Amino acid sequence: MGRAQQDQSKKDGRDTGQGDPFRQSSVVPYRMVEGRIEIMMITSIRRRRWIIPKGAVGPSMTPQDSAAKEAFEEAGIKGTVAQQPIGRYHYKKWSNICRCDVYAMKVETILETWQEQEEREREWIEAKDAINRLRHKQLKVIVKKFIDNPTDWS
C-alpha cells in the first residue's frame, strides 16, 4: 500500500494493513425515567442480536459526530454526545481488529420514522437488562461503568 493510500485509510477509519485498527465509535443512548436509566438498544441487521449504535469513523468526522450519525441512522434518535469516551474495546471483524470508542449520549429526540427502521428493531431497556443483552464482555464492562456513575459522562 502506497503512502497516499495509507494516509487516506487512516482518515476514513480503515485498517492500513500496517497493524492500525479499524476505527469505530459507538454511543450508549440513554434517558432517565423516574430516577432509573434506560438504554435504547437496536437489533443487528443480520443476526438480530441486541446491540448499541456504532459504525466506522467517517472521513473528516470526530468519533462523537460519527457515533451520533450512526444513532440517527440506525435507531432514529438524536441527542447530546459526551466529549470524553466512557471506554474503548477491541474486537475482530472483516479479518481486522476494530477499535471502538464508546460515548454516552443523552437522547433528546426520538423520530417516528428513520433510515434503518425496516432493518432493525429498537427498544428502551432498563440499564441492567441492557447489559445482560449485550454479548461483548468488554462492552458490558463499559456500559456498567456508565450506569454506575452516569453523571461522570454527561
C-alpha positions in Angstrom: 0.0 0.0 0.0 1.4 3.4 -1.0 1.8 6.3 1.4 -1.2 8.2 -0.1 -3.4 5.1 0.4 -2.2 4.7 4.0 -2.9 8.3 4.7 -6.4 8.0 3.3 -7.0 4.7 5.2 -6.2 6.4 8.4 -8.6 9.3 7.6 -11.6 7.1 6.8 -11.1 4.5 9.6 -9.9 1.5 7.5 -7.1 -0.7 8.5 -3.9 0.3 6.8 -2.6 -3.2 6.7 0.2 -2.0 9.0 -1.3 -3.1 12.2 -3.5 0.0 12.8 -7.0 -1.0 14.0 -10.2 -0.1 12.1 -11.6 2.9 13.9 -15.2 2.8 15.1 -17.3 4.8 17.5 -20.5 4.0 19.4 -23.0 5.6 21.7 -24.8 4.4 24.8 -28.1 6.2 24.2 -29.9 6.8 27.4 -32.7 8.6 29.2 -33.8 8.9 32.8 -37.3 7.6 33.7 -38.4 8.0 37.3 -34.8 8.1 38.5 -33.8 5.0 36.5 -31.6 4.8 33.4 -33.0 3.3 30.3 -30.8 2.5 27.3 -32.0 2.4 23.7 -30.9 -0.8 22.1 -31.3 -1.9 18.5 -31.0 -5.2 16.7 -28.1 -6.0 14.4 -29.2 -6.4 10.8 -28.0 -10.0 10.0 -28.0 -11.8 13.3 -30.8 -9.8 15.1 -28.7 -9.5 18.2 -29.3 -6.6 20.6 -26.6 -4.0 20.2 -26.0 -0.3 20.6 -25.4 2.0 17.6 -21.9 2.0 16.2 -20.0 2.4 13.0 -16.8 3.4 11.3 -15.5 6.9 12.0 -16.1 8.7 8.7 -13.6 10.9 6.9 -13.1 14.3 8.5 -15.6 13.4 11.3 -14.9 13.3 15.0 -15.7 10.0 16.8 -18.5 11.7 18.6 -20.1 13.1 15.4 -19.7 9.7 13.7 -21.4 7.9 16.7 -24.2 10.5 16.7 -24.7 9.9 12.9 -24.9 6.1 13.5 -27.5 6.6 16.3 -29.6 8.8 13.9 -29.4 6.3 11.0 -29.7 3.1 13.0 -32.1 4.0 15.8 -33.7 7.2 14.7 -32.6 9.2 17.8 -30.8 12.5 18.3 -29.1 13.8 21.4 -26.0 15.2 23.1 -22.9 13.1 22.9 -20.4 13.4 25.7 -17.0 14.8 24.8 -15.0 12.1 26.6 -15.4 8.4 25.9 -16.7 6.1 28.6 -14.2 3.5 27.3 -12.8 1.6 24.4 -12.9 -2.0 23.3 -11.4 -4.1 20.5 -12.9 -6.9 18.5 -12.3 -8.8 15.3 -14.4 -8.0 12.2 -13.7 -8.2 8.5 -10.4 -10.1 9.3 -9.1 -7.0 11.0 -9.1 -5.7 14.6 -11.6 -2.9 15.2 -11.1 -0.3 17.9 -14.4 1.2 19.1 -14.6 4.3 21.4 -17.9 4.4 23.3 -19.6 7.6 24.3 -22.7 8.4 26.4 -25.5 10.1 24.5 -28.4 11.7 26.3 -31.3 11.2 24.0 -33.4 14.3 23.3 -35.4 13.4 20.2 -36.9 10.1 19.1 -38.0 10.1 15.4 -41.2 8.3 14.3 -39.5 7.2 11.1 -35.8 6.7 10.4 -33.4 5.4 7.8 -33.0 1.8 9.0 -36.4 1.2 10.6 -37.2 -1.6 8.1 -34.0 -3.4 9.0 -33.8 -3.0 12.8 -35.9 -3.1 15.9 -35.4 -0.6 18.7 -36.4 -0.7 22.3 -35.8 1.2 25.6 -34.4 -1.2 28.1 -33.7 -0.8 31.8 -29.9 -0.4 32.1 -29.1 -3.6 33.9 -31.2 -5.7 31.5 -29.4 -3.9 28.6 -26.1 -5.2 30.0 -27.4 -8.7 30.0 -28.5 -8.4 26.4 -25.0 -7.4 25.2 -22.7 -10.2 24.0 -19.3 -8.5 24.0 -17.7 -8.7 27.5 -15.6 -5.6 27.2 -18.7 -3.6 26.1 -20.7 -4.9 29.1 -17.9 -3.6 31.4 -18.1 -0.2 29.7 -21.9 0.1 29.9 -21.8 -1.0 33.6 -19.2 1.7 34.2 -21.6 4.2 32.7 -24.7 3.2 34.7 -22.7 3.1 37.9 -21.8 6.8 37.5 -23.8 8.4 34.7 -23.1 12.0 35.8 -19.4 11.4 35.2 -20.1 11.1 31.4 -22.7 13.7 30.8 
